[in-house]
Amino acid sequence: MNKVKVITDSCADPCKELREKYDIDYALMSLIWDGKEIPASCDQDLFTYKQLYDAMRDGKRIITQQVSDPEFERIFTLYLEQGYDIVYIACSSALSGSYNLGQIVAKRLMEKYEGQKIICVDPKNSVAGELIVAIEAAKVAALGAGVEEVAALAEAVAPKAMQFAAVGDLTYLKRAGRVKATAAFFGNLFGIKPILISNRIGENEAIKKVKGRKNSLDEIVNMLAASLTDEEYPASEQTIFVVHADCEADANYLAEQVKTKINPKEVYINAIGPTIGASVGPETVALYAFGNQYATIGD
């Protein structure tokens, strides 16, 4: 049986520390920034995230592009040549074409590398929601599970990956075509902060409006706490991810609230990188864990 390599993409924001800890790699998406195409690196080696968000604050619109055919060819071939089978955990297919293109490239390469498999998984999530699915898959791969078992585990846990996010300014979602201009104007005028989840088809959906920044931060902690109902993933055994778009103080506040109200095994703070950051904008924060977010919103 072949070893299994778990690969995700830029949308998951897999920092170097987590890639090394769980033996995960990622396929690069790209950005169009000032008319130039730039790899969406998660190592801040080509640009810092602060530079990215400051550019957005200055009115720059940064466009993201899915993983390209040559990039899939590069990273899949890298591990096929080493004798691995591959499980690719993609960005939600509702947000990116990477999952569909990954399947096309995988089929082409499997014809060349007989006896090796590439399985693509659509977790219907992004950012750390995508990442925690990849981490769970990597854990079982490290124990010697085969490619079918690793992919099946990813498919099973993906619907349990929850997102509760609060955005800082609706203007960026408007620019990205995510909300109507009038909604963004009146939302900002009256200090309305929408709470976003990743819904069942993998879209980022606003399901609640809260007035004021601190109230929105407290609300996503409360919603997360009420959603940790899965017996397989009790709060006390989970790593809860706090992610932020250049607002570390708010992330630290959320982390302390999570520790106080939920008391998980670990809280991990990570930055929101360029792929989703270019849509949601600076001052966005989110919480990710395994549970049932629909228990909270009554869906």
Secondary structure in CASP SS format (residue, H / E / C, confidence):
PFRMAT SS
TARGET T0000
AUTHOR 0000-0000-0000
METHOD secondary structure of the structure
MODEL  1
M C 1.00
N C 1.00
K C 1.00
V E 1.00
K E 1.00
V E 1.00
I E 1.00
T E 1.00
D E 1.00
S H 1.00
C H 1.00
A H 1.00
D C 1.00
P C 1.00
C C 1.00
K H 1.00
E H 1.00
L H 1.00
R H 1.00
E H 1.00
K H 1.00
Y H 1.00
D C 1.00
I E 1.00
D E 1.00
Y E 1.00
A E 1.00
L C 1.00
M C 1.00
S E 1.00
L E 1.00
I E 1.00
W E 1.00
D C 1.00
G C 1.00
K E 1.00
E E 1.00
I E 1.00
P E 1.00
A C 1.00
S C 1.00
C C 1.00
D C 1.00
Q C 1.00
D C 1.00
L C 1.00
F C 1.00
T C 1.00
Y H 1.00
K H 1.00
Q H 1.00
L H 1.00
Y H 1.00
D H 1.00
A H 1.00
M H 1.00
R H 1.00
D C 1.00
G C 1.00
K C 1.00
R C 1.00
I C 1.00
I E 1.00
T E 1.00
Q E 1.00
Q C 1.00
V C 1.00
S C 1.00
D H 1.00
P H 1.00
E H 1.00
F H 1.00
E H 1.00
R H 1.00
I H 1.00
F H 1.00
T H 1.00
L H 1.00
Y H 1.00
L H 1.00
E C 1.00
Q C 1.00
G C 1.00
Y C 1.00
D E 1.00
I E 1.00
V E 1.00
Y E 1.00
I E 1.00
A C 1.00
C C 1.00
S C 1.00
S C 1.00
A C 1.00
L C 1.00
S C 1.00
G C 1.00
S H 1.00
Y H 1.00
N H 1.00
L H 1.00
G H 1.00
Q H 1.00
I H 1.00
V H 1.00
A H 1.00
K H 1.00
R H 1.00
L H 1.00
M H 1.00
E H 1.00
K H 1.00
Y C 1.00
E C 1.00
G C 1.00
Q C 1.00
K C 1.00
I E 1.00
I E 1.00
C E 1.00
V E 1.00
D C 1.00
P C 1.00
K C 1.00
N C 1.00
S C 1.00
V H 1.00
A H 1.00
G H 1.00
E H 1.00
L H 1.00
I H 1.00
V H 1.00
A H 1.00
I H 1.00
E H 1.00
A H 1.00
A H 1.00
K H 1.00
V H 1.00
A H 1.00
A H 1.00
L C 1.00
G C 1.00
A C 1.00
G C 1.00
V H 1.00
E H 1.00
E H 1.00
V H 1.00
A H 1.00
A H 1.00
L H 1.00
A H 1.00
E H 1.00
A H 1.00
V H 1.00
A H 1.00
P H 1.00
K H 1.00
A E 1.00
M E 1.00
Q E 1.00
F E 1.00
A E 1.00
A E 1.00
V C 1.00
G C 1.00
D C 1.00
L H 1.00
T H 1.00
Y H 1.00
L H 1.00
K H 1.00
R H 1.00
A C 1.00
G C 1.00
R C 1.00
V C 1.00
K C 1.00
A H 1.00
T H 1.00
A H 1.00
A H 1.00
F H 1.00
F H 1.00
G H 1.00
N H 1.00
L H 1.00
F C 1.00
G C 1.00
I E 1.00
K E 1.00
P E 1.00
I E 1.00
L E 1.00
I E 1.00
S E 1.00
N C 1.00
R C 1.00
I C 1.00
G C 1.00
E C 1.00
N E 1.00
E E 1.00
A E 1.00
I E 1.00
K E 1.00
K E 1.00
V E 1.00
K E 1.00
G C 1.00
R H 1.00
K H 1.00
N H 1.00
S H 1.00
L H 1.00
D H 1.00
E H 1.00
I H 1.00
V H 1.00
N H 1.00
M H 1.00
L H 1.00
A H 1.00
A H 1.00
S H 1.00
L C 1.00
T C 1.00
D C 1.00
E C 1.00
E C 1.00
Y C 1.00
P C 1.00
A H 1.00
S H 1.00
E H 1.00
Q C 1.00
T E 1.00
I E 1.00
F E 1.00
V E 1.00
V E 1.00
H E 1.00
A C 1.00
D C 1.00
C C 1.00
E H 1.00
A H 1.00
D H 1.00
A H 1.00
N H 1.00
Y H 1.00
L H 1.00
A H 1.00
E H 1.00
Q H 1.00
V H 1.00
K H 1.00
T H 1.00
K H 1.00
I C 1.00
N C 1.00
P C 1.00
K C 1.00
E E 1.00
V E 1.00
Y E 1.00
I E 1.00
N E 1.00
A E 1.00
I C 1.00
G C 1.00
P H 1.00
T H 1.00
I H 1.00
G H 1.00
A H 1.00
S H 1.00
V H 1.00
G C 1.00
P C 1.00
E C 1.00
T C 1.00
V E 1.00
A E 1.00
L E 1.00
Y E 1.00
A E 1.00
F E 1.00
G C 1.00
N C 1.00
Q C 1.00
Y H 1.00
A H 1.00
T H 1.00
I H 1.00
G C 1.00
D C 1.00
END
